[in-house]
Amino acid sequence: AVIVEGYMDVVIAHQYGFANAVASLGTAITDKQITILKRLTSNVVLALDADSAGEEAMLRCVTYENSLDSEIRVVVLPAGKDPDEVIKQDTALWQRLLQEALPVIDYTFEIVASQLDLTQAKDKVSAVDKLLPIVAEIQNPVRQAHYLQKLSRLVRVSERSLETTLIKSHAKKNKYSQSMGTGRNQKPVARAVQSPLSNTIEEHCLALLLKHPELKDKCQDLLAEYFENSENREIFITWRQTDNLSALKDNLDSALWEHLDKLVNKEILANQTEQRYNNYVLRLREEYFRGVERKREAVFALEAETGGSGADLAKLKEEGIEPSMRLGEIFAQKARKGQ
């Protein structure tokens, strides 16, 4: 279904053969309209005027998508044009616009990015303030992870930092809703803190791998998720799948070329290559499992604070066993190495 805004939009659409057009008769699509659409289709395209489309994307897109359990797309209309004008002037253009409709959250990212200078810290904060709440509302975990990574790349902030902000945001929201009028004392939620050294270790490890391709055979224990920085992680994944630097660059998103060049040109020690690689892997594993444990503790504290069930709390305790055991193994390895 193609959702247009006004009466004339839907009339003209039907007159020109676009029978899948429906009108919201206003910029604010109602929950009742979404409920009706859900019975008929999961393929929904918004074709509102530019200002309205931006507002819809910012305010309601995730609510609609969660309700429909599918991705909503948005038509980007020519400046100053309404759907009925485009259809009357050029039906082929209208068809092309429908085919090129963007996922509504991607459209929202584009709108926000176009309004800010993302080289400036204050504008990065503004982008996160606008986009992270939208990402937080996505119920599908795979789609949420995708857009969290997209936001991380957009503002060049680690995903782990954004996840920490998400946890704190949920904690504040739940604390407010649970404690309004109760007068209960609330315990602070444990916070996940990013290690300032993790990025440096990641870059040294990657630089070593890029300069010594023979280490690829020893990478079975180095997992992509150990790289907190999304740029480093993407380079590592692509490096594992390619045979040389030229192929790596060809298969890498051009937005990462500058970062790749920085790693390739990074000065590193030339001796004890394998030993230094093993030490980097050990430290990255330690950082990763520390992060997992911090995150679990934060979620556990939030569940306990907001009245989570006994079963939920028991499950969280069980989930904490593995990272604790892994950390124990890592500490034992470091002790044997005398670190």
ABEGO torsion letter per residue (X at the ends): XBBBABAAAAAAAAAAGBAABBBAGEABBBAAAAAAAAAABABBBBBBBAAAAAAAAAAAAAAAAAAAGBBBBBBBBBBGBBAAAAAAABAAAAAAAAAABBBAAAAAAAAAAAABBAABAAAAAAAAAAAAAAAAABABAAAAAAAAAAAAAAAGBBAAAAAAAAAAAAAAAAAAAAABGAGBBBBBBBBBBBBAAAAAAAAAAAAAAAABAAAAAAAAABBAAABABAAAAAAAAAAAABABAAAAAAABBAAAAAAAAAAAABBBBABGAAAAAAAAAAAAAAAAAAAAAAAAAAAAAAAAAAGBBAAAAAAAAAAAAAAAAAAAAAAAAAAAAGX
